[in-house]
Amino acid sequence: MIRVNALEDMKAIMTRFLNGLNINNANMVELQYYLEIKYMVHMTIKMEKQLKRKVNARPCNYLEFSQGWKSNFRREGIA
């Protein structure tokens, strides 16, 4: 559209952007309220960062902490 110097409706631009997203991201962005394409882009970037943090976050295993405490206690009692 830029090459042919054609004007395009902003709603059409946002729809094209939304259709180019991953289906999960598109569904999340679609639920949000947005007025302009720049808000849509910023929202998508924030959501992708949040998803990346959730995927990279290691779940806390409380058994590791409790086992470490018990093993230290047992060693001190035996010695």
C-alpha positions as CSV (number, residue, x, y, z in Angstrom):
1,M,0.0,0.0,0.0
2,I,2.9,2.4,0.7
3,R,4.5,1.7,-2.7
4,V,1.5,2.6,-4.7
5,N,0.9,5.6,-2.4
6,A,-2.7,4.6,-1.7
7,L,-4.6,5.8,1.4
8,E,-6.0,3.0,3.6
9,D,-8.6,3.2,6.3
10,M,-7.1,3.0,9.8
11,K,-9.6,0.2,10.7
12,A,-8.4,-1.8,7.7
13,I,-4.7,-1.4,8.8
14,M,-5.6,-2.5,12.4
15,T,-7.5,-5.5,11.0
16,R,-4.5,-6.5,8.8
17,F,-2.2,-6.2,11.8
18,L,-4.5,-8.3,13.9
19,N,-4.7,-11.0,11.2
20,G,-0.9,-11.2,11.0
21,L,-0.5,-12.0,14.7
22,N,-0.2,-15.4,16.3
23,I,-3.8,-16.7,17.0
24,N,-3.3,-16.7,20.8
25,N,-1.9,-13.1,20.7
26,A,-4.6,-12.0,18.3
27,N,-7.3,-13.3,20.7
28,M,-5.8,-11.5,23.7
29,V,-5.3,-8.2,21.8
30,E,-8.8,-8.4,20.4
31,L,-10.3,-8.5,23.9
32,Q,-8.5,-5.2,24.7
33,Y,-9.8,-1.7,23.9
34,Y,-7.7,0.3,21.4
35,L,-8.2,3.4,19.4
36,E,-5.1,3.6,17.2
37,I,-2.6,1.1,15.7
38,K,0.2,2.4,17.9
39,Y,-1.8,1.3,21.1
40,M,-2.4,-2.0,19.5
41,V,1.3,-2.5,18.7
42,H,2.3,-1.5,22.3
43,M,-0.3,-3.8,23.8
44,T,0.9,-6.7,21.7
45,I,4.5,-6.1,22.7
46,K,3.5,-6.0,26.4
47,M,1.6,-9.2,26.1
48,E,4.4,-11.0,24.3
49,K,6.8,-10.0,27.0
50,Q,4.5,-11.2,29.7
51,L,4.0,-14.6,28.0
52,K,7.8,-14.9,27.6
53,R,8.3,-14.2,31.3
54,K,5.6,-16.8,32.2
55,V,7.3,-19.4,30.0
56,N,10.8,-18.7,31.3
57,A,9.7,-18.6,35.0
58,R,10.6,-21.7,36.9
59,P,7.9,-22.8,39.3
60,C,9.0,-22.8,42.9
61,N,9.3,-26.3,44.3
62,Y,8.7,-26.1,48.0
63,L,9.9,-29.7,48.4
64,E,13.5,-28.6,47.6
65,F,13.5,-26.2,50.5
66,S,12.0,-28.6,53.0
67,Q,14.3,-31.5,52.0
68,G,17.3,-29.3,52.3
69,W,16.3,-28.3,55.8
70,K,15.6,-31.8,56.9
71,S,18.9,-33.1,55.6
72,N,20.8,-30.4,57.4
73,F,19.0,-31.2,60.6
74,R,19.7,-34.9,60.4
75,R,23.4,-34.3,59.7
76,E,23.8,-32.1,62.8
77,G,21.9,-34.6,65.0
78,I,24.0,-37.6,63.9
79,A,27.4,-35.8,64.3
